[in-house]
Amino acid sequence: MEYHIPWEALIGGFMIGISVLSLLFINGKIAGISGIFSGLLSSQTPDKGWRIVFIISMVLAGSGVAFLGSGFPDYSLSGIGITPFIAMAAGLLVGIGTKLANGCTSGHGICGMGRFSPRSLVATCTFMAAAAITVFLRLHVIGG
């Protein structure tokens, strides 16, 4: 059995860790993407500058990876059948979920777990269980 090292995941995880630590040490802020983004939409948030830089940097990093050859997944060709409408609806549901959970996967799963936050432990276990159930239903009940 051949073992393959997922270099892209390893490098991506390292870059996420560096980004999270940099934001924490430089600004004293937790890198929860939904909180960062919702702060841009709020008229009462005074510190929009670093939020704009953070969001633009994420877009540029993703675009840079696509430009270097990894590309973005094309779900329309993979048999999953995700349309732009379904993708937007899924994004809206994720946004609602992050509001209900007082944080997103990056805030709870990366930053909160790293700080041993009990609330983040519960949130992370909940969304991981929901993801596992969704995959099971999609593959074994609905079919795929």
Secondary structure, DSSP 8 states (H G I E B T S, - for coil): ------HHHHHHHHHHHHHHHHHHHHH-----HHHHHHHHH-TT-S-HHHHHHHHHHHHHHHHHHHHTT-----TTTTTS---HHHHHHHHHHHHHHHHHTTS-IIIIIIIIHHTT-HHHHHHHHHHHHHHHHHHHIIIIII--
